[in-house]
Amino acid sequence: MKTFLEERLVQQPEVYFEAGDHEALIHMMQDEFLALMETAESAHFSHKMQGMQS
C-alpha cells in the first residue's frame, strides 16, 4: 500500500497519532517516526486550521 507523509511532519520533534480506538495515542520522537516512514512519499497536502497555535 502506498503511504504518503505530510512534509510538515518531518519538522516536528514529536508526533502523536491515534492508536486505532479513538482513546489511545501513540507517541514517537522524530527519529523513530521518520524511520517508520522511510518508504513514504512526502508531499504537502494539508493546511493549518484557523485559531490553532503552531
TARA-V358350 format. One record per backbone hydrogen bond with DSSP energy under -0.5 kcal/mol. NH is the residue of the N-H (numbers start at 1). CO is the residue of the C=O. Records with the same first field share a line. If there is no record, write none. Layout:
BEGIN
NH->CO ; CO
END
This chain:
BEGIN
5->41
7->43
9->6
10->6 ; 7
11->8
12->9
15->28
17->26
19->24
26->17
28->15
30->13
33->29
34->30
35->31
36->32
37->33
38->35
40->37
41->3
42->40
43->5
45->43
52->49
END
